[in-house]
Amino acid sequence: MFRKRHSKKIDPAIQLQARYELNEWYRKPLGQALLEYERKELDDILSNLFGYHLLQVGILGHCHVLGQSRIHHCSLMDGDYYALANTSCKAGVLCAEPESWPIAGDSVDVVLLPHVLEFSPDPHQVLRELDRSLIPEGHLVLLGFNPFSLWYLWSLILAPWKKAPWNGNFYSMRRLKDWLSLLGFDMVYSRSYFFRPPITHPGILHKIRFLERLGQRSWPFFGGGYIMVAKKRVTALTPIRPRWRARRKFNPADAISTNMRDVEHD
């Protein structure tokens, strides 16, 4: 179903390490600055999505990002038991890999995937699990790093050091839209954010905050990160004319058993 394109292979054995490094990176000044914008985007989106069950796949910076959701039953799933035990998230927790969800089919109303595909050894399998678990008309909220940005150029420089987030696969919004379309999802909303270069000095990051407004007006597709909201389509069933059943052949044993039941009732 999915077209194969070249991307860096991620060893499943180091997937947990990469996710751990990413969450630790979110504690640093650049990660904190990005997380501030991501939380604002998530607050706006999640406050307008409804249902009975929300599932967040993957911890985002050891913090609680589901506070503005109106969905009562929220769950957080991650493959790192230690990270789950130390997160501030107040939702129920599940310890499982993003490629294998212990979730019943058609049971979740909203799924949040924060930077999960970039560090997955099999992102297509993650999306298949998403499609299986999400109810028809359910919503996916996805965060990703933008390959059409200064962040991607920075990742090419720092990738040899194999440190998150720079060692992940940066997928474009267009590519993910193609993947989701193949699974039967319609795009509802997409937006890029954080137009400052990936500078680690907190003072400089603060001084160039003006680039956020300028970027939204002048180059809105080149932010360091992006958010996408997609809706799972209802599968249209093709009516099939029922075939008449062939008349069953007479079996004497059936007649005998029926008569015996009649006798017992009498």
C-alpha positions, -999 to +999 in steps of 0.1 A: +000+000+000+028+024+009+054+035-016+089+029-005+112+059-003+147+063+010+149+071+047+174+065+075+168+030+090+163+031+128+173+000+147+144-011+169+169-017+197+178+020+199+142+033+195+137+037+232+170+054+236+161+079+209+127+086+225+144+091+258+170+115+243+141+134+227+123+139+259+155+150+277+161+174+248+127+190+256+141+200+290+168+222+273+162+259+262+155+251+226+132+222+234+113+243+260+108+270+234+094+245+209+073+228+235+057+262+244+044+265+209+034+229+206+013+231+238-005+261+225-013+244+192-025+212+211-046+233+235-064+249+206-070+216+187-078+193+216-103+217+232-125+213+200-124+175+197-149+154+214-156+117+222-152+091+249-115+079+246-083+098+237-050+080+233-016+097+233+011+075+218+045+086+230+055+109+258+062+146+248+089+161+270+078+145+303+049+169+305+011+168+305-003+181+272-039+168+275-051+193+300-074+212+276-090+181+262-127+178+268-125+140+266-129+125+300-110+092+295-075+098+284-046+073+281-009+076+275+010+048+258+048+045+256+073+017+254+095+032+282+082+020+315+105+043+334+094+074+315+057+065+321+064+061+359+080+096+360+056+116+337+034+143+351+005+131+329-026+124+349-040+100+323-040+062+325-008+046+312-001+017+289+034+003+284+036-008+247+055-001+215+040+023+190+041-005+164+019-028+184-011-013+203-030-033+229-061-015+219-094-029+206-103-020+170-126+009+164-124+020+200-106+054+202-121+087+193-089+108+192-052+097+188-023+121+194+010+112+178+037+136+190+070+131+170+065+093+170+069+085+133+104+102+131+119+077+155+099+046+146+116+017+128+083+010+110+062+042+107+038+025+083+030-001+109+023+028+134-002+042+110-018+008+104-023+005+141-038+040+142-062+031+114-073-001+132-079+015+166-095+047+156-133+048+151-148+060+118-150+098+119-123+097+146-094+122+146-057+120+144-035+148+158+001+146+147+032+166+155+063+164+133+096+180+124+096+198+091+122+188+065+117+221+047+132+242+074+165+253+090+159+225+115+164+199+088+197+215+076+208+214+112+199+178+114+221+170+085+250+186+103+244+169+137+231+135+125+266+119+128+264+125+166+233+104+166+214+126+191+177+133+191+159+151+176+185+154+148+189+117+142+153+110+133+135+108+099+119+142+091+088+135+070+071+163+051+034+172+055+028+163+019+043+128+023+022+121+054-009+134+037-003+108+010+002+080+035-030+090+054-050+093+022-041+057+013-056+047+047-088+066+041-081+098+061-092+133+051-070+163+061-088+187+083-061+211+094-023+216+090+000+243+101+038+248+106+052+267+136+084+278+152+103+299+127+133+306+147+166+288+139+176+260+162+198+281+185+204+267+219+212+300+237+181+311+257+189+348+255+192+348+217+160+327+214+141+353+234+154+382+213+144+367+180+108+358+190+097+384+164+105+358+137+074+338+147+050+365+135+072+373+105+074+337+096+037+331+097+032+360+073+061+356+050+071+319+049+043+299+066+054+265+054+089+266+066+085+263+104+107+239+123+076+218+133+041+212+121+008+200+134-017+180+113-053+170+121-069+142+100-103+126+101-109+089+094-135+084+067-165+062+071-161+032+047-189+031+022-203-004+020-213-017-015-247-034-014-246-070-024-276-088-036-283-117-013-283-151-029-312-174-021-302-203+000-305-237-017-333-257-002-320-280+024-322-317+017-346-337+039-329-356+068-350-381+086-330-377+117-342-341+119-378-351+117-373-377+144-356-353+168-384-327+162-411-352+170-394-364+201-392-328+214-429-324+207-437-355+227-417-343+256-436-310+256-469-328+255 
